[in-house]
Amino acid sequence: MTDTDQPLPPDDLAPRLMEVFALVGPLYRRVQRKVEQDAPNQGISVGVRGVLELLREHGPMTVPQMGRAQALSRQFVQRMVNDAAARHLVDILPNPAHQRSSLISLTDDGRAAIAAVLDHEHALLRQVGGDLTDADVATCVRVLGRMLELFDDVDVN
């Protein structure tokens, strides 16, 4: 192993991770703006898109479960669910496990809508190009996952 393959001591790791934070914020905001700019064409807001993708990935969930998964307030998620329900993209179903917390599930229209959005996003991301390898992406995901774990205790409500 080379020196760059050795774990960094905490005092060296912290400033390197600050470099990651310095990139993640602007990247997130630019991606959000791009999704919002494309929203009239796709017909789905960033928030509704997040709800649909989460349900596509995990199946029916409650609003509190979605809020925790996305680190968003229950109130915000509820507004997005209401928007999606008004457009017939989700169904709000009784929850046998909890009377006061309904299960939210995708409708056929919701599945089609999120598939179209993801296809559009995949087409956009194919333009990244460069010499990125699977190992590069795996490392990025691992680093961002570890950084996210650091803030697991943050209350989003």
HUBELUR-V995117 format. One record per backbone hydrogen bond with DSSP energy under -0.5 kcal/mol. CO is the residue of the C=O (numbers start at 1). NH is the residue of the N-H. If there is no record, write none. Layout:
BEGIN
CO,NH + CO,NH
END
This chain:
BEGIN
2,5 + 3,6 + 9,12 + 9,13 + 10,14 + 12,16 + 13,17 + 14,18 + 15,19 + 16,20 + 17,21 + 18,22 + 19,23 + 20,23 + 20,24 + 21,25 + 22,26 + 23,27 + 24,28 + 25,29 + 26,30 + 27,31 + 28,32 + 29,33 + 30,34 + 31,35 + 32,36 + 33,37 + 34,38 + 35,39 + 36,40 + 38,41 + 38,42 + 39,43 + 45,49 + 46,50 + 47,51 + 48,52 + 49,53 + 50,54 + 51,55 + 52,56 + 53,57 + 54,58 + 55,59 + 61,104 + 62,66 + 63,67 + 64,68 + 65,69 + 66,70 + 67,71 + 67,72 + 68,71 + 73,77 + 74,78 + 75,79 + 76,80 + 77,81 + 78,82 + 79,83 + 80,84 + 81,85 + 82,86 + 83,87 + 84,89 + 84,90 + 85,88 + 89,107 + 91,93 + 91,105 + 93,103 + 94,96 + 95,98 + 98,101 + 100,102 + 103,93 + 104,61 + 105,91 + 107,111 + 108,112 + 109,113 + 110,114 + 111,115 + 112,116 + 113,117 + 114,118 + 115,119 + 116,120 + 117,121 + 118,122 + 119,123 + 120,124 + 121,125 + 122,126 + 124,127 + 125,128 + 133,137 + 134,138 + 135,139 + 136,140 + 137,141 + 138,142 + 139,143 + 140,144 + 141,145 + 142,146 + 143,147 + 144,148 + 145,149 + 146,150 + 147,151 + 148,151 + 149,152 + 151,154 + 154,156
END
